[in-house]
Amino acid sequence: MRVTIAGVELRSPVIAASGTFGYGVEFEDILSLDKIGAFVTKGLSAEPMAGNPSPRIIETASGMMNAIGLQNVGVRAFIEEKLPKIRQIRGAVCIANVFGYTVEDCIEVVRALDQADGIAMYELNASCPNTSHGGMVFGTDGMMLYDLVARIRRETQRPIMVKLSPNVTNIGQMARVAQDAGADAVSLVNTFLALSIDIETRKPRIANTTGGLSGPAIKPIAVRMVRETSRAVAIPVVGLGGIVCAEDAVEFMLAGATAVQVGTASYADPRAVEVIATGVRSWCRSHDVERVRDLTGAMLSA
Ligand SMILES: Cc1cc2nc3c(=O)[nH]c(=O)nc-3n(C[C@H](O)[C@H](O)[C@H](O)COP(=O)(O)O)c2cc1C
């Protein structure tokens, strides 16, 4: 079941996605963190953030919309309060998700995290649709994305995975920009920019007006984007978007993903990431797949 991303060996290709798994420690009593590949923390910013006003999460057909707005404890509280606990959990692999309104903000987060042990990799969030600066603004402009990744690359020896926005016309091109700027891996997709209106009040159902759509509704688009990306770059691609069962994870791997992440499914079942990791193992056994990595890009043409 082992896969390697940017030199980091994971015992399973199934990873818990950012923003849906707290800081990992909250899940310690719910599932076995040493049975999943890794977990990604909630986006960490230089200063604590309160996020957007409520309502900021709603259910939609086969999915959900959120506009949390990067609520988080801030990088210093993460290092002082969360990371010591994470380091004590045997077998847990922590990927720190990095967010900033500006490149300088992101650099500040990475500099702080670089001083601390217990982080296997950074996931650089260049794709959050729910903030007015940073996030998706970086991930939808090639020049800004290059600048962000290249400057973070100069700051750290740790592997960098760049999380890409699906709100672009050519995701392969954006992935190439990230690769050329020094990214070790890319992850995709973040949420799709969306709008839902309450027809009785005629107001948006989310206080932020727009939000990011996730869950099974986005899966076929995400699978298509993972395929396009894996053909455009040489670095590993981590796929996500609507994975709720082992078969979904296998589909992403066939499309070209080296590993996958599970997000919204954890809201329906907090044990989903472990259940899916175990399920992928069983699926491989029942389909005579000796090594899970043999699935990557093994899709056949029509
Ligand atoms: C409530 C919520 C909060 C999220 N917060 C973050 C975040 O802080 N950083 C990030 O990179 N992605 C964040 N995401 C995006 C997810 O990690 C994931 O990319 C997206 O939801 C698609 O996968 P899914 O359909 O499996 O949820 C968030 C998603 C949700 C639903």
The ligand as an SDF file (V2000), in Angstrom:
LIG
                    3D

 31 33  0  0  0  0  0  0  0  0999 V2000
  -15.4610   22.9800    5.3760 C   0  0  0  0  0  0  0  0  0  0  0  0
  -14.2650   22.9220    4.4520 C   0  0  0  0  0  0  0  0  0  0  0  0
  -13.1000   23.6070    4.7930 C   0  0  0  0  0  0  0  0  0  0  0  0
  -11.9810   23.5610    3.9400 C   0  0  0  0  0  0  0  0  0  0  0  0
  -10.8310   24.2100    4.3000 N   0  0  0  0  0  0  0  0  0  0  0  0
   -9.7260   24.1180    3.5130 C   0  0  0  0  0  0  0  0  0  0  0  0
   -8.4800   24.7250    3.8980 C   0  0  0  0  0  0  0  0  0  0  0  0
   -8.3430   25.3300    4.9730 O   0  0  0  0  0  0  0  0  0  0  0  0
   -7.4150   24.6200    3.0520 N   0  0  0  0  0  0  0  0  0  0  0  0
   -7.5030   23.9380    1.8660 C   0  0  0  0  0  0  0  0  0  0  0  0
   -6.5120   23.8570    1.1440 O   0  0  0  0  0  0  0  0  0  0  0  0
   -8.6580   23.3260    1.4920 N   0  0  0  0  0  0  0  0  0  0  0  0
   -9.7550   23.4000    2.2910 C   0  0  0  0  0  0  0  0  0  0  0  0
  -10.9210   22.7780    1.9010 N   0  0  0  0  0  0  0  0  0  0  0  0
  -10.9850   22.0430    0.6180 C   0  0  0  0  0  0  0  0  0  0  0  0
  -10.8580   20.5400    0.8070 C   0  0  0  0  0  0  0  0  0  0  0  0
   -9.5930   20.2020    1.3860 O   0  0  0  0  0  0  0  0  0  0  0  0
  -10.9900   19.8170   -0.5580 C   0  0  0  0  0  0  0  0  0  0  0  0
  -10.0120   20.3160   -1.4460 O   0  0  0  0  0  0  0  0  0  0  0  0
  -12.3640   19.9990   -1.2000 C   0  0  0  0  0  0  0  0  0  0  0  0
  -13.3860   20.0220   -0.2390 O   0  0  0  0  0  0  0  0  0  0  0  0
  -12.6660   18.9100   -2.2490 C   0  0  0  0  0  0  0  0  0  0  0  0
  -12.6040   17.6130   -1.7030 O   0  0  0  0  0  0  0  0  0  0  0  0
  -13.8900   16.8340   -1.0920 P   0  0  0  0  0  0  0  0  0  0  0  0
  -14.9610   16.8670   -2.1440 O   0  0  0  0  0  0  0  0  0  0  0  0
  -13.4050   15.4550   -0.7510 O   0  0  0  0  0  0  0  0  0  0  0  0
  -14.3060   17.6020    0.1250 O   0  0  0  0  0  0  0  0  0  0  0  0
  -12.0530   22.8110    2.7320 C   0  0  0  0  0  0  0  0  0  0  0  0
  -13.2290   22.1220    2.4170 C   0  0  0  0  0  0  0  0  0  0  0  0
  -14.3300   22.1600    3.2470 C   0  0  0  0  0  0  0  0  0  0  0  0
  -15.5800   21.3890    2.8720 C   0  0  0  0  0  0  0  0  0  0  0  0
  1  2  1  0
  2  3  1  0
  2 30  2  0
  3  4  2  0
  4  5  1  0
  4 28  1  0
  5  6  2  0
  6  7  1  0
  6 13  1  0
  7  8  2  0
  7  9  1  0
  9 10  1  0
 10 11  2  0
 10 12  1  0
 12 13  2  0
 13 14  1  0
 14 15  1  0
 14 28  1  0
 15 16  1  0
 16 17  1  0
 16 18  1  0
 18 19  1  0
 18 20  1  0
 20 21  1  0
 20 22  1  0
 22 23  1  0
 23 24  1  0
 24 25  2  0
 24 26  1  0
 24 27  1  0
 28 29  2  0
 29 30  1  0
 30 31  1  0
M  END
$$$$
